[in-house]
Amino acid sequence: MVARPPVRLRIEEMRVTDLPAVQLIEQASFTTPWPAHAYRSELETNRLATYLVVRAADALVGYAGMWVMVDEAHITTFAVHPAWRRRRIGERLLLALVDLARARRAREATLEVRLSNLPARRLYEKYGFRPVGIRPNYYSDDHEDALIMTTEALDSPRMEERIESLRSDLDATPAPAAADADAAYPALAPTRSERRR
Ligand SMILES: CC(C)(COP(=O)(O)OP(=O)(O)OC[C@H]1O[C@@H](n2cnc3c(N)ncnc32)[C@H](O)[C@@H]1OP(=O)(O)O)[C@@H](O)C(=O)NCCC(=O)NCCS
């Protein structure tokens, strides 16, 4: 079998034209997905918000959003296409958000995640987020609690060292193979691992 070359990954700001692809991933990832109009309104009217997408060749394979309010960065959404998970795309996206938060002079970054969502919790822990509290009954569909996770100061030497070491690691990791790009948009099975509030 001929080895496929790596596909080029690009992280860019989300555009309104991305919303159909975002919706596919959203519906495959959350049991109470945000509707497309919620994303449209975020993109068009929320000046505190930034939404990023990851493209592998031309396919949109992940996205994330963040609000920066005063000196706090709040991650609002985060998902990777099911066919592209475990390829360090989530890491690249989270690193991009942390870089953005630091560039905007946020003191720390925070988010809520379902207690049961271990893949996401492990990802956030790897990037220095730590549990700081619980929001009881946070999710409206099944009343699961949310875990609040927050970083230490983004400009602390320990956090900077962690981020730079993870960045070097990622830089040394080959991008996913082009063969994966061919599989980017099979019909998505409804494997919903996280639900929205
Ligand atoms: C959580 C999610 C974004 C991870 O994306 P991903 O691209 O698969 O993650 P990566 O390949 O970059 O993994 C990075 C780290 O995350 C953790 N991780 C990711 N998937 C994991 C899994 N299934 N089990 C355990 N840890 C996992 C690991 O720590 C991993 O680092 P490692 O490879 O050194 O062990 C993805 O699973 C997803 O989209 N889930 C559904 C939506 C969701 O839950 N969003 C979060 C809302 S708060």
The ligand as an SDF file (V2000), in Angstrom:
LIG
                    3D

 48 50  0  0  0  0  0  0  0  0999 V2000
  -13.0690   16.1560   23.4870 C   0  0  0  0  0  0  0  0  0  0  0  0
  -12.6480   16.2240   22.0210 C   0  0  0  0  0  0  0  0  0  0  0  0
  -12.7730   17.6400   21.5130 C   0  0  0  0  0  0  0  0  0  0  0  0
  -11.1720   15.7680   21.9150 C   0  0  0  0  0  0  0  0  0  0  0  0
  -10.7120   16.0020   20.5920 O   0  0  0  0  0  0  0  0  0  0  0  0
   -9.5790   15.1000   19.9220 P   0  0  0  0  0  0  0  0  0  0  0  0
   -9.1230   15.7850   18.6900 O   0  0  0  0  0  0  0  0  0  0  0  0
  -10.0530   13.7020   19.7800 O   0  0  0  0  0  0  0  0  0  0  0  0
   -8.4500   15.1440   21.0370 O   0  0  0  0  0  0  0  0  0  0  0  0
   -6.8740   14.9410   20.8180 P   0  0  0  0  0  0  0  0  0  0  0  0
   -6.6040   13.8380   19.8450 O   0  0  0  0  0  0  0  0  0  0  0  0
   -6.2470   16.2540   20.5310 O   0  0  0  0  0  0  0  0  0  0  0  0
   -6.4610   14.4140   22.2700 O   0  0  0  0  0  0  0  0  0  0  0  0
   -5.7060   15.2180   23.1410 C   0  0  0  0  0  0  0  0  0  0  0  0
   -5.8160   14.6990   24.5600 C   0  0  0  0  0  0  0  0  0  0  0  0
   -7.1830   14.6690   24.9620 O   0  0  0  0  0  0  0  0  0  0  0  0
   -7.4240   13.5270   25.7890 C   0  0  0  0  0  0  0  0  0  0  0  0
   -8.3780   12.6440   25.0930 N   0  0  0  0  0  0  0  0  0  0  0  0
   -8.9480   12.8710   23.8860 C   0  0  0  0  0  0  0  0  0  0  0  0
   -9.8240   11.8630   23.6090 N   0  0  0  0  0  0  0  0  0  0  0  0
   -9.7740   11.0190   24.6600 C   0  0  0  0  0  0  0  0  0  0  0  0
  -10.4480    9.8010   24.9490 C   0  0  0  0  0  0  0  0  0  0  0  0
  -11.3490    9.2740   24.1050 N   0  0  0  0  0  0  0  0  0  0  0  0
  -10.1910    9.2050   26.1390 N   0  0  0  0  0  0  0  0  0  0  0  0
   -9.2920    9.7280   27.0050 C   0  0  0  0  0  0  0  0  0  0  0  0
   -8.5940   10.8800   26.7740 N   0  0  0  0  0  0  0  0  0  0  0  0
   -8.8520   11.5080   25.6060 C   0  0  0  0  0  0  0  0  0  0  0  0
   -6.0740   12.8820   25.9980 C   0  0  0  0  0  0  0  0  0  0  0  0
   -5.4810   13.4690   27.1230 O   0  0  0  0  0  0  0  0  0  0  0  0
   -5.3270   13.2870   24.7370 C   0  0  0  0  0  0  0  0  0  0  0  0
   -3.9390   13.3340   24.9310 O   0  0  0  0  0  0  0  0  0  0  0  0
   -3.0660   11.9720   24.7500 P   0  0  0  0  0  0  0  0  0  0  0  0
   -3.2700   11.5530   23.3340 O   0  0  0  0  0  0  0  0  0  0  0  0
   -1.6730   12.4180   25.0720 O   0  0  0  0  0  0  0  0  0  0  0  0
   -3.6230   10.9620   25.7080 O   0  0  0  0  0  0  0  0  0  0  0  0
  -13.5220   15.2610   21.1620 C   0  0  0  0  0  0  0  0  0  0  0  0
  -13.5510   13.9940   21.7730 O   0  0  0  0  0  0  0  0  0  0  0  0
  -14.9460   15.7460   20.9370 C   0  0  0  0  0  0  0  0  0  0  0  0
  -15.2190   16.5060   20.0000 O   0  0  0  0  0  0  0  0  0  0  0  0
  -15.8940   15.2910   21.7920 N   0  0  0  0  0  0  0  0  0  0  0  0
  -17.3170   15.6400   21.6380 C   0  0  0  0  0  0  0  0  0  0  0  0
  -17.6070   17.0860   21.9520 C   0  0  0  0  0  0  0  0  0  0  0  0
  -17.1550   17.4530   23.3500 C   0  0  0  0  0  0  0  0  0  0  0  0
  -17.2720   16.6800   24.2980 O   0  0  0  0  0  0  0  0  0  0  0  0
  -16.6620   18.6930   23.4900 N   0  0  0  0  0  0  0  0  0  0  0  0
  -16.2130   19.2210   24.7630 C   0  0  0  0  0  0  0  0  0  0  0  0
  -17.3100   20.0380   25.3610 C   0  0  0  0  0  0  0  0  0  0  0  0
  -16.8430   20.6970   26.9390 S   0  0  0  0  0  0  0  0  0  0  0  0
  1  2  1  0
  2  3  1  0
  2  4  1  0
  2 36  1  0
  4  5  1  0
  5  6  1  0
  6  7  2  0
  6  8  1  0
  6  9  1  0
  9 10  1  0
 10 11  2  0
 10 12  1  0
 10 13  1  0
 13 14  1  0
 14 15  1  0
 15 16  1  0
 15 30  1  0
 16 17  1  0
 17 18  1  0
 17 28  1  0
 18 19  1  0
 18 27  1  0
 19 20  2  0
 20 21  1  0
 21 22  1  0
 21 27  2  0
 22 23  1  0
 22 24  2  0
 24 25  1  0
 25 26  2  0
 26 27  1  0
 28 29  1  0
 28 30  1  0
 30 31  1  0
 31 32  1  0
 32 33  2  0
 32 34  1  0
 32 35  1  0
 36 37  1  0
 36 38  1  0
 38 39  2  0
 38 40  1  0
 40 41  1  0
 41 42  1  0
 42 43  1  0
 43 44  2  0
 43 45  1  0
 45 46  1  0
 46 47  1  0
 47 48  1  0
M  END
$$$$
